Amino acid sequence: MRELALIAQVREALGPPPDRVVVGPGDDAAVVRTGPAQAVSIDTVVEGTHFRLDTHSHADVGHLALATALSDLAAMGAPAGEAYVALVLPPRIENSEALALVASMRALADRTGTAIAGGDVTSGPVLIVTVTVNGTLADPGDAVTRAGANPGDLVGVTGTLGAAARRPEPRLEEGAALARAGVSAMIDVSDGVATDALHLAEESGVLVRIELARLPLHPGVEDPELAATGGDDYELLFTIAADRRPAAEEAAGAVGVTWLGEVAAGAGAELLGPAGEPVELRGFEHS
């Protein structure tokens, strides 16, 4: 009966959904009013792999799970829409701890205009949170992908790198604004600039050159190689035509943009040291 009681408490904690959610949590499926195109992504955080409960509170985990999923929408230039949350709870997790996780998730949802429209609760050996998110686009062509970078484009990144924050902020407003500014390709920095630049380069069929000395280091971070490989920053790495540089800087607003390098003909990602020499670095890779 624990599951039934917890579901009732979760529904109360989430409150009523917005009008676009016709049928929300508590039924077999959500019913949602949508637009012409949907950007959809799914993310999972697993205890022992993505977080530890001796360093992260349950509230931290709730924020992290939703933020990482929303960051994928930001990278597509899509606004937040709905989220669907699946919780795997080990027996040691108290209902109060699970509700702290949900409350933190709702706080981020409220700030970003996300409606938590449904989900699932089950038991398992470790805490696992899976979040599916969607965002409505006026046209499928409005989505920014990893595949549009062109030789001659500039390479930029929002914010700072190296903090690997427990509570990253998904750059939804900045992602949508950068899309309107005309970025050619974009990816969120989840696995480290070194790896994510390679992902973008491979999808675009180009060579991405980044100067390590230009990386915007978070206060207290002194090693650019750590910032390039650490991951979990959830900033936006993007490319844009050189003549659109002012538009990108305006789009990023107070978060700011740092220009890291350029796109060239070729293949792969090239990280350059102080003398312009290639540096072999690689960020996080999923096993």
C-alpha positions in Angstrom: 0.0 0.0 0.0 3.0 2.2 0.3 2.9 2.9 -3.4 -0.7 4.0 -3.4 -0.1 6.3 -0.4 3.0 7.8 -2.0 1.2 8.4 -5.4 -1.5 10.3 -3.6 1.0 12.4 -1.7 3.0 13.1 -4.9 -0.2 14.2 -6.7 -0.9 16.6 -3.8 2.6 17.9 -3.9 2.5 18.6 -7.6 -0.8 20.5 -7.5 -3.2 20.9 -10.4 -1.6 20.9 -13.9 -2.0 23.9 -16.3 -4.9 24.0 -18.8 -2.9 22.5 -21.6 -2.8 19.2 -19.6 -6.3 17.8 -20.0 -5.7 14.6 -18.0 -2.7 14.7 -15.6 -1.2 12.4 -12.9 -3.4 9.6 -11.6 -4.8 8.2 -14.8 -3.4 5.5 -17.2 -2.0 8.2 -19.5 -1.8 11.9 -19.8 -3.8 13.9 -22.4 -2.1 17.0 -23.5 -2.9 19.8 -26.0 0.2 20.1 -28.3 1.4 22.1 -31.2 2.7 21.3 -34.7 6.0 19.7 -33.6 7.4 18.2 -30.5 11.0 18.0 -29.3 11.2 14.9 -27.0 14.0 13.7 -24.8 14.6 11.2 -22.0 17.2 11.1 -19.3 18.0 8.8 -16.4 20.0 9.4 -13.2 21.1 6.3 -11.2 22.4 6.2 -7.6 26.0 5.2 -7.6 26.5 6.2 -11.2 25.3 9.8 -11.5 25.0 10.8 -7.8 25.6 9.5 -4.3 23.3 10.1 -1.4 26.1 10.8 0.9 26.9 13.9 -1.2 23.5 14.7 -2.8 20.3 15.3 -0.9 17.1 13.8 -2.2 16.1 17.4 -3.2 19.4 17.6 -5.2 18.5 14.4 -7.0 15.1 15.7 -8.0 16.5 18.9 -9.3 19.3 17.1 -11.2 17.0 14.6 -12.8 14.7 17.2 -14.3 17.4 19.7 -15.1 19.4 17.2 -17.2 16.4 16.3 -19.2 15.4 19.9 -19.7 18.9 20.7 -20.8 18.4 18.5 -23.9 15.4 20.7 -24.9 17.5 23.8 -24.4 20.1 22.4 -26.8 17.4 22.0 -29.4 16.2 25.6 -28.9 12.9 24.2 -27.6 10.9 25.6 -24.7 9.8 23.4 -21.8 6.5 21.7 -22.1 5.6 18.5 -20.1 7.7 16.1 -18.0 6.9 12.5 -17.2 8.8 11.1 -14.2 9.5 7.4 -13.3 10.8 6.7 -9.8 12.5 3.5 -8.7 12.6 3.7 -4.9 14.6 1.3 -2.7 12.9 0.2 0.5 15.3 2.4 2.6 13.9 5.6 1.0 11.3 7.1 3.3 8.1 8.7 1.8 9.3 12.0 3.2 12.6 11.7 1.3 10.8 10.8 -2.0 8.5 13.8 -1.5 11.5 16.1 -0.9 12.8 14.8 -4.3 9.4 15.6 -5.9 9.1 19.0 -4.3 12.5 20.0 -5.7 11.5 18.8 -9.1 8.3 20.8 -8.9 10.2 24.0 -7.9 12.3 23.7 -11.0 9.3 22.8 -13.1 7.4 25.9 -11.9 10.4 28.2 -12.7 10.8 26.8 -16.2 7.1 26.5 -17.2 7.2 22.7 -17.1 4.1 20.7 -16.3 4.8 17.3 -14.6 2.0 15.5 -16.4 2.4 11.9 -15.3 4.8 9.2 -14.3 5.3 5.9 -12.5 6.5 4.6 -9.1 8.0 1.2 -8.5 10.6 -0.4 -6.2 14.2 -1.5 -6.9 17.6 -1.9 -5.3 18.8 1.7 -5.8 17.3 5.1 -6.4 16.7 5.7 -10.1 14.9 8.7 -11.7 13.9 8.7 -15.3 12.4 11.9 -16.8 10.9 12.3 -20.3 10.4 15.8 -21.4 8.8 17.5 -24.4 8.6 21.0 -25.8 6.4 22.4 -28.5 7.9 24.0 -31.6 6.0 26.1 -34.1 7.7 24.2 -37.0 10.0 21.1 -37.1 12.6 23.3 -38.9 12.9 25.5 -35.8 14.8 22.8 -33.9 18.6 23.2 -33.7 20.4 20.0 -34.1 24.1 18.9 -33.8 24.3 18.5 -37.6 24.4 22.1 -38.9 27.9 23.4 -38.3 29.7 24.8 -41.3 33.4 25.5 -42.0 34.1 29.1 -41.0 31.5 29.1 -38.1 32.6 30.3 -34.7 32.4 28.0 -31.7 30.9 29.5 -28.5 29.8 28.3 -25.1 27.5 29.8 -22.5 28.4 30.4 -18.9 31.4 28.9 -17.2 32.8 25.4 -17.1 34.3 23.1 -14.4 31.8 23.4 -11.6 29.9 20.1 -12.2 27.1 21.6 -10.1 24.7 19.5 -8.0 21.9 21.7 -9.2 22.7 22.7 -12.8 20.4 25.3 -14.5 19.0 24.2 -17.8 19.7 27.1 -20.3 16.1 27.0 -21.7 15.8 30.8 -22.3 19.3 31.1 -23.7 18.8 28.0 -26.0 15.6 29.4 -27.4 17.2 32.8 -27.9 20.3 31.4 -29.5 18.0 29.4 -31.9 16.3 32.7 -32.9 19.8 34.3 -33.3 20.6 31.7 -36.0 23.0 29.2 -34.4 23.9 26.5 -36.9 24.4 23.6 -34.4 24.1 23.2 -30.6 24.7 20.6 -27.9 24.5 20.7 -24.1 27.8 20.1 -22.2 26.9 17.0 -20.3 30.0 14.8 -21.0 32.6 17.6 -21.1 33.6 20.0 -23.9 36.1 17.6 -25.3 33.6 14.8 -25.9 30.6 17.0 -26.7 32.6 19.0 -29.3 33.4 15.6 -30.9 29.7 14.6 -30.9 28.8 17.9 -32.7 31.7 17.5 -35.2 30.8 14.0 -36.1 27.1 14.8 -36.7 28.0 17.9 -38.8 30.8 16.2 -40.7 33.3 19.0 -39.8 36.4 19.7 -37.7 35.8 21.7 -34.5 38.9 23.5 -33.2 38.9 24.7 -29.6 41.6 26.6 -27.8 41.9 25.4 -24.2 43.2 28.7 -23.0 39.9 30.3 -24.0 37.7 28.0 -21.8 35.6 30.1 -19.3 36.6 28.6 -16.0 34.2 28.6 -13.1 35.6 30.6 -10.1 37.9 28.3 -8.1 38.7 26.1 -11.2 42.2 26.6 -12.4 42.9 23.7 -14.8 41.4 24.1 -18.3 42.0 20.4 -19.0 39.7 19.6 -16.1 37.1 22.0 -17.4 37.3 20.4 -20.8 36.8 16.9 -19.6 34.8 17.1 -16.4 31.2 17.2 -17.7 28.0 17.9 -15.9 28.1 21.6 -16.6 25.0 21.6 -18.8 26.1 24.8 -20.6 25.4 25.1 -24.3 28.1 24.6 -26.9 27.2 26.0 -30.3 28.4 27.1 -33.7 27.3 30.2 -35.6 28.3 32.2 -38.7 30.8 34.8 -37.8 28.6 37.7 -38.9 26.0 36.5 -36.4 28.3 36.8 -33.4 26.7 40.0 -32.0 23.3 38.3 -32.2 24.5 35.3 -30.2 26.1 37.5 -27.5 22.8 39.4 -27.2 20.8 36.1 -27.0 23.0 34.7 -24.2 22.3 37.8 -22.1 23.7 37.9 -18.5 24.9 34.3 -18.8 27.4 35.4 -21.4 29.2 33.7 -24.3 32.9 32.8 -24.6 34.3 32.2 -28.1 36.4 29.1 -28.1 37.5 28.6 -31.7 36.2 27.8 -35.1 34.8 25.2 -37.4 37.0 24.0 -40.3 36.7 21.4 -43.1 37.8 18.0 -41.9 36.6 15.6 -39.2 36.7 15.4 -35.4 37.4 17.7 -32.6 40.8 19.3 -32.0 41.8 20.8 -28.7 44.7 23.2 -28.9 47.3 24.0 -26.2 49.0 27.4 -25.5 51.3 27.1 -28.5 48.6 25.8 -30.8 49.7 22.2 -30.4 47.0 19.5 -30.3 46.2 18.1 -26.9 44.7 14.6 -26.5 41.8 14.9 -24.1 38.5 13.1 -23.8 35.5 13.7 -21.5 33.0 11.3 -20.1 31.9 8.4 -22.3 29.0 6.1 -21.5 30.0 2.5 -21.2 
